[in-house]
């Protein structure tokens, strides 16, 4: 899923703090603006990914946010599908069936079944590594 949330940037002790008010507890910081925006993207994606995984309600993005002096409003784009692909490395056990003759040949060759299946699925789904 793709999302866009407003975020508030402010300078704090020489670093750039980022708060995403629509996502409770979603705060981060960076050494400079570019770093802060990258950290904000990661924080928003992590927050949303966790909510999706736990079937929690995703808050709507605010249209506008009030700003205090010294604060800057920006937008943070997030892609939880991309985040999930990059970060969810858990192994999932699958049961499958293959012809017994093929199984015997593969076992004789010490074929790495999991690696071959993963590679084949990535090719089938057109997923680049």
Legacy VTK file of the C-alpha trace (Angstrom):
# vtk DataFile Version 3.0
C-alpha trace
ASCII
DATASET POLYDATA
POINTS 129 float
0.000 0.000 0.000
1.081 3.534 -0.646
0.493 6.355 1.818
1.367 10.037 2.242
1.392 11.701 5.670
2.206 15.249 6.728
5.192 15.572 9.028
6.553 18.415 11.105
10.278 19.182 11.054
12.037 21.296 13.652
15.640 21.940 14.656
16.498 20.556 18.101
20.058 20.601 19.473
21.481 20.905 15.954
19.526 17.914 14.646
16.318 17.847 12.629
13.444 16.326 14.595
10.484 14.823 12.726
7.013 14.164 14.122
4.132 12.534 12.249
1.117 13.607 14.355
-1.368 11.293 12.622
0.642 8.225 13.678
0.870 8.140 17.494
4.438 7.768 18.713
5.942 8.198 15.249
8.958 10.435 15.859
12.510 10.377 14.550
15.399 12.703 13.764
18.284 13.134 11.374
21.642 14.846 11.261
20.399 17.131 8.465
17.202 17.572 6.450
17.985 14.822 3.921
18.808 12.346 6.699
15.689 13.373 8.665
13.437 12.810 5.647
14.933 9.369 4.993
14.505 8.464 8.658
10.916 9.758 8.540
10.107 7.551 5.537
11.510 4.541 7.381
9.636 5.382 10.600
6.309 5.898 8.801
6.699 2.687 6.793
7.596 0.731 9.931
4.615 2.163 11.830
2.175 1.397 8.996
3.682 -2.043 8.296
3.185 -3.014 11.935
-0.412 -1.736 11.905
-1.167 -3.665 8.699
0.394 -6.852 10.112
-1.741 -6.549 13.254
-4.943 -5.665 11.334
-5.109 -2.310 13.126
-6.974 0.684 11.772
-4.735 2.974 9.695
-5.364 6.630 10.616
-6.331 9.002 7.845
-3.768 11.619 6.901
-4.571 15.159 8.002
-5.157 17.760 5.324
-3.392 20.459 7.324
-1.498 20.703 10.608
-0.958 23.719 12.852
2.667 24.796 13.067
4.598 26.558 15.789
7.354 29.066 15.094
10.446 27.354 13.686
8.537 24.303 12.418
8.282 23.246 8.788
5.557 21.105 7.262
6.478 18.440 4.724
4.948 15.284 3.285
6.344 11.793 3.759
5.513 9.132 1.164
5.493 5.519 2.333
5.171 2.195 0.510
4.522 -0.705 2.895
4.768 -3.305 0.129
8.283 -2.093 -0.643
9.122 -1.939 3.073
7.768 -5.440 3.676
9.812 -6.841 0.800
12.979 -5.228 2.111
12.511 -6.034 5.807
10.346 -9.094 6.385
12.908 -11.871 6.158
11.026 -14.453 8.228
11.039 -17.941 6.761
7.625 -19.501 6.125
7.287 -23.247 5.967
5.372 -24.498 2.898
4.252 -28.012 2.064
4.365 -28.880 -1.610
4.259 -31.887 -3.873
6.640 -32.915 -6.642
6.871 -36.198 -8.568
8.822 -38.861 -6.665
11.271 -39.381 -9.566
12.124 -35.659 -9.446
12.538 -35.765 -5.669
14.950 -38.732 -5.925
17.049 -36.968 -8.566
17.133 -33.742 -6.560
18.085 -35.527 -3.342
20.890 -37.415 -5.144
22.210 -34.071 -6.351
21.875 -32.530 -2.847
19.649 -29.849 -4.380
18.957 -26.880 -2.077
15.148 -27.100 -2.327
14.364 -23.841 -0.496
16.846 -21.770 -2.522
15.602 -23.218 -5.805
11.960 -22.565 -4.893
12.744 -18.993 -3.809
14.659 -18.295 -7.004
11.879 -19.798 -9.125
9.168 -17.800 -7.366
11.123 -14.557 -7.766
11.553 -15.236 -11.488
7.864 -16.142 -11.845
6.773 -12.993 -10.003
9.342 -10.769 -11.767
10.968 -9.726 -8.489
14.469 -8.350 -8.864
16.955 -9.022 -6.085
LINES 1 130
129 0 1 2 3 4 5 6 7 8 9 10 11 12 13 14 15 16 17 18 19 20 21 22 23 24 25 26 27 28 29 30 31 32 33 34 35 36 37 38 39 40 41 42 43 44 45 46 47 48 49 50 51 52 53 54 55 56 57 58 59 60 61 62 63 64 65 66 67 68 69 70 71 72 73 74 75 76 77 78 79 80 81 82 83 84 85 86 87 88 89 90 91 92 93 94 95 96 97 98 99 100 101 102 103 104 105 106 107 108 109 110 111 112 113 114 115 116 117 118 119 120 121 122 123 124 125 126 127 128
